[in-house]
Amino acid sequence: MTSLLVVGLVRGAAWAREAAKARDIQLAGIVDLDEEKLGRVGDELGVPHANRFASFEAALAAPADVVVLAVPTPLHKPLSLAALEAGRHVICEKPLAASLEEGRELRDAVATYDRRYMIGEQYRFADGVENLRRAVQSGLIGRVGYIEHQFLRMHTPSRAAHWAHDLDSAIPEMSVHHFDMWWYATGQRIVEIRADPFNPSWNPPGRRFGYSMRATLEDGTHVHYLACRAESRPQTSWHGVITIVGDEGALTWDGNGPAVTYSRRLPSPDPRQQQLAVGPVSYVNNGTVGNATMNLMVRELVDAIREGRPHQCDVADNWPSFATAMAALESVRGGGVPVKVAAS
């Protein structure tokens, strides 16, 4: 039985709810400065009053195997180091840090502790993303040429009063998940990205409407990514709709359910007309999508510790996604100029 201490209940409430459902995970405690939220979530999940903490320092004195940090990004570094110093393994919500330099500092500090550290890139644990990865890695669509990814929602992930509103928080808080999907599915790092923000004339002032991004993977694969408000058109899932095209076929996942749509060209008597064979591809179907992927992350961490092997989403594995988010922010602030993604 693995025990979890969940810190920060704005995002962490989802972690706590999923932990409470799992048979092999024990919710050891919850932490939040907001007493009303602490009481409400604690009552909902049946957390004993002695295991509800308004102080992170007091919570660290209680027994727990893993600390889940679902706190604002500026707190990632100090709270991560405090938890590691207290002998806890850590799962920290993305992004790794608020800047590239702070990310390097945290990465170097984490390496000095004999404890595991995982970044909360849970999207890659969704069945559909795993099915994309397996299909690409098996060579089903041949050589990958380009990726198209759309993410359309009615609101940005941050509120107007969010701590990172002036840092275009949608990129490090949300788009970083999508960057991680590209990296995980293809095994190719993103080497350059250009991010162009845009606002239609009718968009209210002071509200970011969207981004159009172009990225290049290390093998030359081109990526076109659109993230914007879904006004007057259907929303996508939080995963977005992603299509990966190769010279022998294409894969599309709409973010809902496990199955990936596979399409390939059929021989045609008329070269001007394309005939397609279309069908589902599904290597895994564990019912893992959305917040259900959180418990898979915990199990991945615990199994890796028990088996003495590396685990997914450690700092080295997360670096390509995090560095891409930082490069995209730099591109936005530079007026949409292409930016090289830091390899280390």
ChimeraX attribute file (.defattr): number of C-alpha atoms within 10 A of each C-alpha:
attribute: neighborCount
match mode: 1-to-1
recipient: residues
	/A:1	9
	/A:2	16
	/A:3	17
	/A:4	27
	/A:5	29
	/A:6	29
	/A:7	28
	/A:8	24
	/A:9	21
	/A:10	13
	/A:11	15
	/A:12	21
	/A:13	21
	/A:14	17
	/A:15	24
	/A:16	27
	/A:17	16
	/A:18	17
	/A:19	25
	/A:20	19
	/A:21	14
	/A:22	12
	/A:23	9
	/A:24	12
	/A:25	17
	/A:26	18
	/A:27	23
	/A:28	24
	/A:29	25
	/A:30	29
	/A:31	28
	/A:32	21
	/A:33	14
	/A:34	13
	/A:35	13
	/A:36	10
	/A:37	16
	/A:38	22
	/A:39	17
	/A:40	11
	/A:41	19
	/A:42	20
	/A:43	12
	/A:44	10
	/A:45	16
	/A:46	11
	/A:47	19
	/A:48	12
	/A:49	13
	/A:50	9
	/A:51	17
	/A:52	22
	/A:53	22
	/A:54	17
	/A:55	12
	/A:56	17
	/A:57	14
	/A:58	11
	/A:59	23
	/A:60	20
	/A:61	9
	/A:62	13
	/A:63	14
	/A:64	20
	/A:65	16
	/A:66	25
	/A:67	27
	/A:68	26
	/A:69	28
	/A:70	24
	/A:71	20
	/A:72	18
	/A:73	20
	/A:74	15
	/A:75	13
	/A:76	22
	/A:77	20
	/A:78	10
	/A:79	19
	/A:80	23
	/A:81	17
	/A:82	14
	/A:83	21
	/A:84	21
	/A:85	15
	/A:86	12
	/A:87	18
	/A:88	25
	/A:89	25
	/A:90	26
	/A:91	25
	/A:92	24
	/A:93	22
	/A:94	26
	/A:95	27
	/A:96	27
	/A:97	24
	/A:98	21
	/A:99	19
	/A:100	19
	/A:101	10
	/A:102	15
	/A:103	22
	/A:104	16
	/A:105	13
	/A:106	19
	/A:107	19
	/A:108	12
	/A:109	14
	/A:110	20
	/A:111	12
	/A:112	9
	/A:113	15
	/A:114	12
	/A:115	16
	/A:116	22
	/A:117	25
	/A:118	25
	/A:119	23
	/A:120	24
	/A:121	25
	/A:122	22
	/A:123	25
	/A:124	26
	/A:125	22
	/A:126	26
	/A:127	25
	/A:128	29
	/A:129	25
	/A:130	22
	/A:131	22
	/A:132	31
	/A:133	20
	/A:134	18
	/A:135	22
	/A:136	22
	/A:137	14
	/A:138	10
	/A:139	13
	/A:140	17
	/A:141	21
	/A:142	16
	/A:143	15
	/A:144	20
	/A:145	17
	/A:146	19
	/A:147	23
	/A:148	16
	/A:149	23
	/A:150	21
	/A:151	23
	/A:152	23
	/A:153	20
	/A:154	15
	/A:155	15
	/A:156	21
	/A:157	15
	/A:158	15
	/A:159	11
	/A:160	12
	/A:161	8
	/A:162	11
	/A:163	13
	/A:164	18
	/A:165	15
	/A:166	9
	/A:167	13
	/A:168	16
	/A:169	19
	/A:170	22
	/A:171	24
	/A:172	27
	/A:173	18
	/A:174	20
	/A:175	24
	/A:176	23
	/A:177	24
	/A:178	24
	/A:179	23
	/A:180	26
	/A:181	24
	/A:182	24
	/A:183	20
	/A:184	24
	/A:185	19
	/A:186	20
	/A:187	15
	/A:188	16
	/A:189	21
	/A:190	27
	/A:191	20
	/A:192	18
	/A:193	26
	/A:194	25
	/A:195	27
	/A:196	21
	/A:197	19
	/A:198	13
	/A:199	14
	/A:200	9
	/A:201	7
	/A:202	6
	/A:203	11
	/A:204	10
	/A:205	9
	/A:206	7
	/A:207	12
	/A:208	19
	/A:209	20
	/A:210	22
	/A:211	23
	/A:212	16
	/A:213	21
	/A:214	19
	/A:215	25
	/A:216	21
	/A:217	21
	/A:218	12
	/A:219	15
	/A:220	14
	/A:221	19
	/A:222	17
	/A:223	20
	/A:224	16
	/A:225	22
	/A:226	19
	/A:227	22
	/A:228	23
	/A:229	19
	/A:230	16
	/A:231	12
	/A:232	7
	/A:233	10
	/A:234	11
	/A:235	16
	/A:236	17
	/A:237	15
	/A:238	18
	/A:239	26
	/A:240	21
	/A:241	17
	/A:242	23
	/A:243	20
	/A:244	24
	/A:245	23
	/A:246	20
	/A:247	14
	/A:248	14
	/A:249	20
	/A:250	25
	/A:251	25
	/A:252	22
	/A:253	24
	/A:254	20
	/A:255	22
	/A:256	18
	/A:257	17
	/A:258	25
	/A:259	22
	/A:260	27
	/A:261	17
	/A:262	24
	/A:263	20
	/A:264	19
	/A:265	14
	/A:266	10
	/A:267	10
	/A:268	11
	/A:269	9
	/A:270	8
	/A:271	8
	/A:272	7
	/A:273	9
	/A:274	12
	/A:275	15
	/A:276	14
	/A:277	10
	/A:278	14
	/A:279	12
	/A:280	13
	/A:281	20
	/A:282	18
	/A:283	16
	/A:284	16
	/A:285	15
	/A:286	12
	/A:287	13
	/A:288	19
	/A:289	22
	/A:290	17
	/A:291	15
	/A:292	21
	/A:293	22
	/A:294	23
	/A:295	21
	/A:296	15
	/A:297	23
	/A:298	21
	/A:299	15
	/A:300	18
	/A:301	25
	/A:302	19
	/A:303	14
	/A:304	15
	/A:305	15
	/A:306	9
	/A:307	9
	/A:308	9
	/A:309	10
	/A:310	14
	/A:311	17
	/A:312	20
	/A:313	23
	/A:314	19
	/A:315	21
	/A:316	12
	/A:317	17
	/A:318	22
	/A:319	24
	/A:320	23
	/A:321	30
	/A:322	28
	/A:323	26
	/A:324	29
	/A:325	28
	/A:326	23
	/A:327	24
	/A:328	31
	/A:329	24
	/A:330	19
	/A:331	21
	/A:332	22
	/A:333	15
	/A:334	14
	/A:335	12
	/A:336	19
	/A:337	15
	/A:338	20
	/A:339	21
	/A:340	19
	/A:341	22
	/A:342	16
	/A:343	11
	/A:344	10
